[in-house]
Amino acid sequence: MAQKARLLIVEDEAAIRSGLVDVFVYHGYEVETAEHGDDGLRKSLSGQFDLILLDVMLPGVDGFEICNRIRQQDRQQPVIMLTAKSSDEDIVQGLTLGADDYVAKPFSVTQLVLRVEAVLRRSGFGEDSAREISLNNGVVIDTENLCAGDTVFTRREMDLLQYLCQQSERPVAREELLARVWGYANHMEIETRTVDIHIAKLRRKIEFDPANPEAIVTVRGAGYRLMLAEQ
Protein backbone atom coordinates (compact mmCIF):
# COMPACT_ATOMS: atom_id res chain seq x y z
CA MET A 1 0.00 0.00 0.00
CA ALA A 2 1.47 3.36 -0.99
CA GLN A 3 -0.49 5.03 1.78
CA LYS A 4 -0.94 3.06 4.98
CA ALA A 5 -4.54 2.22 5.81
CA ARG A 6 -5.54 3.10 9.38
CA LEU A 7 -7.26 0.32 11.32
CA LEU A 8 -9.09 0.47 14.63
CA ILE A 9 -9.25 -2.86 16.46
CA VAL A 10 -11.92 -2.95 19.18
CA GLU A 11 -11.27 -6.19 21.08
CA ASP A 12 -11.31 -6.86 24.83
CA GLU A 13 -9.23 -10.07 24.82
CA ALA A 14 -5.64 -8.93 25.27
CA ALA A 15 -4.02 -11.89 23.50
CA ILE A 16 -6.22 -11.56 20.42
CA ARG A 17 -5.84 -7.77 20.36
CA SER A 18 -2.04 -7.95 20.62
CA GLY A 19 -1.85 -10.67 17.98
CA LEU A 20 -3.98 -8.69 15.54
CA VAL A 21 -1.85 -5.59 16.06
CA ASP A 22 1.29 -7.56 15.24
CA VAL A 23 -0.26 -9.11 12.13
CA PHE A 24 -1.61 -5.89 10.65
CA VAL A 25 1.47 -3.81 11.48
CA TYR A 26 3.51 -6.52 9.72
CA HIS A 27 1.22 -6.15 6.68
CA GLY A 28 1.81 -2.41 6.55
CA TYR A 29 -1.18 -0.97 8.39
CA GLU A 30 -1.32 1.76 11.00
CA VAL A 31 -3.20 0.30 13.96
CA GLU A 32 -4.95 1.75 16.98
CA THR A 33 -6.84 -0.29 19.55
CA ALA A 34 -9.61 -0.09 22.13
CA GLU A 35 -10.41 -2.76 24.70
CA HIS A 36 -13.59 -1.30 26.22
CA GLY A 37 -16.84 -0.69 24.37
CA ASP A 38 -17.13 2.93 25.50
CA ASP A 39 -13.63 3.78 24.27
CA GLY A 40 -14.28 1.80 21.09
CA LEU A 41 -17.45 3.77 20.42
CA ARG A 42 -15.69 7.11 20.90
CA LYS A 43 -12.84 6.17 18.57
CA SER A 44 -15.18 4.57 16.02
CA LEU A 45 -17.13 7.80 15.68
CA SER A 46 -13.99 9.91 15.24
CA GLY A 47 -13.88 9.38 11.47
CA GLN A 48 -10.13 8.78 11.62
CA PHE A 49 -10.02 5.16 10.46
CA ASP A 50 -10.16 3.47 7.08
CA LEU A 51 -11.60 0.30 8.60
CA ILE A 52 -12.84 -0.86 12.00
CA LEU A 53 -12.44 -4.42 13.29
CA LEU A 54 -15.17 -4.68 15.89
CA ASP A 55 -15.66 -7.48 18.42
CA VAL A 56 -19.29 -8.18 19.33
CA MET A 57 -18.85 -9.10 23.00
CA LEU A 58 -17.33 -6.09 24.75
CA PRO A 59 -17.48 -4.65 28.26
CA GLY A 60 -19.69 -1.58 28.32
CA VAL A 61 -21.23 -0.85 24.91
CA ASP A 62 -21.36 -4.02 22.81
CA GLY A 63 -20.27 -4.32 19.20
CA PHE A 64 -23.80 -4.37 17.79
CA GLU A 65 -24.60 -1.02 19.40
CA ILE A 66 -21.29 0.45 18.23
CA CYS A 67 -22.01 -0.68 14.66
CA ASN A 68 -25.48 0.83 14.89
CA ARG A 69 -24.09 4.16 16.10
CA ILE A 70 -21.44 4.15 13.34
CA ARG A 71 -24.10 3.64 10.69
CA GLN A 72 -26.25 6.45 12.10
CA GLN A 73 -23.30 8.79 11.57
CA ASP A 74 -21.59 7.37 8.49
CA ARG A 75 -23.09 4.83 6.09
CA GLN A 76 -19.75 4.40 4.30
CA GLN A 77 -17.40 3.58 7.21
CA PRO A 78 -15.99 0.07 6.57
CA VAL A 79 -16.74 -2.27 9.50
CA ILE A 80 -15.87 -5.95 9.98
CA MET A 81 -17.39 -7.64 13.02
CA LEU A 82 -15.48 -10.28 14.96
CA THR A 83 -17.81 -12.66 16.74
CA ALA A 84 -17.65 -15.86 18.76
CA LYS A 85 -21.29 -16.30 17.83
CA SER A 86 -21.91 -17.89 14.46
CA SER A 87 -25.66 -18.48 14.66
CA ASP A 88 -27.85 -17.16 11.85
CA GLU A 89 -29.52 -14.75 14.28
CA ASP A 90 -26.25 -13.05 15.21
CA ILE A 91 -25.03 -12.93 11.63
CA VAL A 92 -28.32 -11.44 10.43
CA GLN A 93 -28.24 -8.86 13.23
CA GLY A 94 -24.73 -7.76 12.31
CA LEU A 95 -25.54 -7.53 8.61
CA THR A 96 -28.83 -5.75 9.29
CA LEU A 97 -26.96 -3.12 11.28
CA GLY A 98 -24.77 -2.53 8.23
CA ALA A 99 -21.54 -4.41 8.92
CA ASP A 100 -19.52 -4.92 5.74
CA ASP A 101 -18.45 -8.40 6.81
CA TYR A 102 -18.30 -10.74 9.79
CA VAL A 103 -15.61 -13.20 10.85
CA ALA A 104 -16.39 -15.92 13.39
CA LYS A 105 -13.85 -16.89 16.05
CA PRO A 106 -11.65 -18.84 15.94
CA PHE A 107 -10.59 -17.40 12.59
CA SER A 108 -7.73 -17.83 10.19
CA VAL A 109 -5.45 -14.79 10.41
CA THR A 110 -4.67 -15.13 6.71
CA GLN A 111 -8.36 -15.13 5.83
CA LEU A 112 -8.99 -12.11 8.06
CA VAL A 113 -6.20 -10.14 6.36
CA LEU A 114 -7.65 -11.04 2.95
CA ARG A 115 -11.11 -9.94 4.03
CA VAL A 116 -9.78 -6.63 5.34
CA GLU A 117 -8.02 -6.07 2.03
CA ALA A 118 -11.21 -6.94 0.13
CA VAL A 119 -13.34 -4.50 2.14
CA LEU A 120 -10.77 -1.74 1.70
CA ARG A 121 -10.75 -2.35 -2.06
CA ARG A 122 -14.52 -2.11 -2.06
CA SER A 123 -14.37 1.22 -0.29
CA GLY A 124 -13.52 2.62 -3.73
CA PHE A 125 -15.74 0.16 -5.59
CA GLY A 126 -17.78 1.52 -8.47
CA GLU A 127 -16.01 4.86 -8.85
CA ASP A 128 -16.48 4.55 -12.60
CA SER A 129 -20.02 3.21 -12.32
CA ALA A 130 -23.17 5.05 -13.28
CA ARG A 131 -24.28 7.68 -10.80
CA GLU A 132 -27.88 6.57 -11.18
CA ILE A 133 -29.50 3.17 -11.55
CA SER A 134 -33.01 3.29 -13.01
CA LEU A 135 -35.01 0.15 -12.31
CA ASN A 136 -37.91 -1.25 -14.30
CA ASN A 137 -40.32 -0.53 -11.43
CA GLY A 138 -39.64 3.21 -11.58
CA VAL A 139 -37.21 3.39 -8.62
CA VAL A 140 -34.15 5.55 -9.33
CA ILE A 141 -31.09 4.92 -7.16
CA ASP A 142 -28.49 7.62 -6.50
CA THR A 143 -25.30 5.56 -6.27
CA GLU A 144 -23.13 8.49 -5.21
CA ASN A 145 -25.26 9.45 -2.21
CA LEU A 146 -26.34 5.87 -1.39
CA CYS A 147 -30.05 6.60 -1.54
CA ALA A 148 -33.30 6.36 -3.49
CA GLY A 149 -35.47 9.22 -2.27
CA ASP A 150 -35.77 8.77 1.50
CA THR A 151 -34.46 5.20 1.34
CA VAL A 152 -30.81 4.83 2.26
CA PHE A 153 -28.37 2.02 1.47
CA THR A 154 -25.21 0.72 3.06
CA ARG A 155 -22.09 0.72 0.90
CA ARG A 156 -22.21 -3.07 0.69
CA GLU A 157 -25.77 -2.93 -0.61
CA MET A 158 -24.69 -0.35 -3.18
CA ASP A 159 -21.69 -2.46 -4.23
CA LEU A 160 -24.07 -5.36 -4.80
CA LEU A 161 -26.50 -3.22 -6.78
CA GLN A 162 -23.73 -1.76 -8.91
CA TYR A 163 -22.28 -5.16 -9.75
CA LEU A 164 -25.72 -6.52 -10.67
CA CYS A 165 -26.25 -3.39 -12.77
CA GLN A 166 -22.96 -3.95 -14.62
CA GLN A 167 -24.06 -7.55 -15.36
CA SER A 168 -27.74 -6.73 -15.93
CA GLU A 169 -28.01 -8.68 -19.19
CA ARG A 170 -27.67 -11.98 -17.34
CA PRO A 171 -28.36 -13.62 -13.96
CA VAL A 172 -25.40 -13.62 -11.58
CA ALA A 173 -24.69 -16.66 -9.42
CA ARG A 174 -24.25 -16.35 -5.66
CA GLU A 175 -20.70 -17.70 -5.94
CA GLU A 176 -19.79 -14.96 -8.42
CA LEU A 177 -21.23 -12.29 -6.15
CA LEU A 178 -19.24 -13.65 -3.23
CA ALA A 179 -16.05 -13.53 -5.28
CA ARG A 180 -16.56 -10.18 -7.01
CA VAL A 181 -18.43 -8.15 -4.37
CA TRP A 182 -17.30 -9.77 -1.10
CA GLY A 183 -13.85 -10.89 -2.23
CA TYR A 184 -14.26 -14.43 -0.91
CA ALA A 185 -12.16 -17.14 -2.56
CA ASN A 186 -13.88 -20.05 -0.79
CA HIS A 187 -17.65 -20.29 -0.66
CA MET A 188 -18.87 -21.90 2.52
CA GLU A 189 -22.59 -22.53 2.89
CA ILE A 190 -23.01 -19.80 5.50
CA GLU A 191 -21.26 -17.27 3.23
CA THR A 192 -23.63 -18.13 0.40
CA ARG A 193 -26.56 -17.30 2.68
CA THR A 194 -24.98 -13.89 3.18
CA VAL A 195 -25.86 -13.06 -0.43
CA ASP A 196 -29.47 -14.10 0.13
CA ILE A 197 -29.68 -11.96 3.28
CA HIS A 198 -28.47 -8.89 1.39
CA ILE A 199 -30.82 -9.53 -1.53
CA ALA A 200 -33.73 -9.78 0.91
CA LYS A 201 -32.71 -6.48 2.52
CA LEU A 202 -32.47 -4.78 -0.87
CA ARG A 203 -35.85 -6.09 -1.95
CA ARG A 204 -37.45 -4.58 1.15
CA LYS A 205 -35.96 -1.24 0.09
CA ILE A 206 -36.56 -1.17 -3.67
CA GLU A 207 -39.50 -3.47 -4.36
CA PHE A 208 -43.12 -2.39 -3.99
CA ASP A 209 -43.96 -6.01 -3.13
CA PRO A 210 -40.82 -7.77 -1.84
CA ALA A 211 -42.62 -11.13 -1.89
CA ASN A 212 -43.12 -10.72 -5.66
CA PRO A 213 -39.96 -8.92 -6.81
CA GLU A 214 -39.80 -7.17 -10.15
CA ALA A 215 -36.44 -5.35 -9.90
CA ILE A 216 -34.22 -8.12 -8.46
CA VAL A 217 -35.54 -11.38 -9.82
CA THR A 218 -34.41 -14.89 -8.96
CA VAL A 219 -33.52 -17.01 -11.97
CA ARG A 220 -33.86 -20.59 -10.78
CA GLY A 221 -30.55 -22.42 -10.88
CA ALA A 222 -28.69 -19.36 -12.18
CA GLY A 223 -28.76 -16.60 -9.54
CA TYR A 224 -30.09 -13.05 -9.38
CA ARG A 225 -30.73 -10.55 -12.15
CA LEU A 226 -31.29 -6.79 -11.83
CA MET A 227 -34.03 -5.54 -14.14
CA LEU A 228 -33.27 -2.05 -15.43
CA ALA A 229 -35.64 0.46 -16.99
CA GLU A 230 -35.72 0.31 -20.76
CA GLN A 231 -33.64 3.04 -22.36
Residue pairs with C-beta under 8 A, 6 or more apart in sequence:
1 28
1 29
4 28
4 29
4 30
5 29
5 30
5 50
5 51
5 120
6 29
6 30
6 31
6 32
6 48
6 49
6 50
6 51
7 24
7 29
7 30
7 31
7 32
7 49
7 50
7 51
7 52
7 53
7 116
8 31
8 32
8 33
8 34
8 40
8 43
8 44
8 48
8 49
8 51
8 52
8 53
9 17
9 20
9 21
9 24
9 31
9 32
9 33
9 34
9 53
10 33
10 34
10 35
10 37
10 40
10 43
10 44
10 52
10 53
10 54
10 55
10 58
10 63
10 66
11 17
11 20
11 33
11 35
11 53
11 55
11 82
12 35
12 36
12 37
12 55
12 57
12 58
12 59
13 55
14 35
16 105
17 33
17 35
19 109
20 31
20 53
20 112
21 31
21 33
23 109
23 112
23 113
24 31
24 113
24 116
25 31
27 113
32 43
32 49
34 40
34 42
34 43
36 58
36 59
36 60
37 58
37 59
37 60
37 61
37 62
37 63
37 65
37 66
38 60
38 61
40 54
40 58
40 61
40 63
40 66
41 61
41 65
41 66
41 69
43 49
44 52
44 54
44 66
44 69
44 70
44 77
45 69
45 70
45 73
47 74
47 77
49 77
50 78
50 120
50 123
51 78
51 79
51 80
51 116
51 119
51 120
51 123
52 70
52 77
52 78
52 79
52 80
53 80
53 82
53 116
54 63
54 66
54 67
54 79
54 80
54 81
54 82
54 99
55 63
55 81
55 82
55 83
56 62
56 63
56 64
56 81
56 82
56 83
56 84
56 85
56 90
56 94
57 63
57 83
57 84
57 85
58 66
63 81
63 82
63 83
64 93
64 94
64 97
67 79
67 81
67 94
67 97
67 98
67 99
68 97
68 98
70 77
70 79
70 98
71 77
71 97
71 98
71 154
75 98
75 146
75 152
75 153
75 154
75 155
76 123
76 146
76 155
78 100
78 119
78 120
78 122
78 123
78 155
79 98
79 99
79 100
80 99
80 100
80 101
80 102
80 103
80 112
80 115
80 116
80 119
81 94
81 99
81 101
81 102
81 103
82 102
82 103
82 105
82 107
83 90
83 91
83 94
83 102
83 103
83 104
83 105
84 104
84 105
85 104
86 104
86 190
88 193
91 102
91 190
91 193
91 194
91 197
92 197
94 102
95 102
95 194
95 197
95 198
95 201
96 201
98 154
98 156
100 119
100 122
100 154
100 155
100 156
101 115
101 118
101 119
101 182
103 111
103 112
103 115
114 183
114 185
115 183
115 184
117 183
118 182
118 183
118 184
119 183
121 183
122 155
122 156
122 159
122 181
122 183
123 155
125 155
125 159
125 162
125 181
126 143
126 158
126 159
126 162
129 143
129 162
129 165
129 166
130 143
130 162
130 165
131 142
131 143
131 144
132 140
132 141
132 142
132 143
133 140
133 141
133 143
133 161
133 162
133 165
133 226
133 228
134 140
134 141
134 228
134 229
135 141
135 206
135 215
135 226
135 227
135 228
135 229
136 214
136 215
136 227
136 228
136 229
136 230
137 206
137 207
137 208
137 214
137 215
137 227
138 229
139 148
139 206
139 215
140 148
141 147
141 148
141 153
141 158
141 161
141 206
142 148
143 158
143 161
143 162
146 152
146 153
146 154
146 155
146 158
147 153
148 205
148 206
151 205
151 206
153 161
153 202
153 205
156 181
156 198
157 198
157 201
157 202
157 205
159 181
160 177
160 181
160 198
160 199
160 202
161 202
161 226
163 172
163 177
163 180
163 181
164 172
164 216
164 224
164 225
164 226
165 226
165 228
167 226
168 225
168 226
168 227
168 228
170 225
171 219
171 222
171 223
171 224
171 225
172 223
172 224
172 225
173 222
173 223
174 187
174 192
174 195
174 196
174 223
174 224
175 187
175 192
176 223
177 195
177 223
177 224
178 184
178 187
178 191
178 192
178 194
178 195
179 185
179 187
182 191
182 194
184 191
195 224
199 216
199 224
200 210
202 216
203 210
203 213
203 215
203 216
204 210
206 215
206 216
207 213
207 214
207 215
207 216
208 214
214 227
215 226
215 227
216 224
216 225
216 226
216 227
217 224
217 225
217 227
218 224
219 225
